[in-house]
Amino acid sequence: MMSNFYTLDKNKNVVKTSFEDFMLSGGMGSSDKRRVVETFVDDNIKVSTVFLAINHNYIYLDPPLIFETMIFGGERNEDCYR
């Protein structure tokens, strides 16, 4: 069975892992550990990319979707890209 669980190593490289190892490593962990980058475009707009840890691409032949970028503020508030 294909694993759909991932962790980030200390250098933030993606590592595929088993469910058991995923849970032993703390699972999803805190949002601070999963945040890859956060950019403030101005005082009202923030763009944030987080590591999802679980593959959100349910067509397993395609590359895994394990990152999500969201916009907060402005006219594109809460736009989400995976």
Buried (B, 14 or more C-beta within 10 A) or exposed (E): EEBBBBBBEEEEEBEBBEEEEBEEBEEBEEEEBBEEEEEEEEEEBBBBBBBBBBBEEEEEEEEBBBBBBBBBBEEEEEEEEE
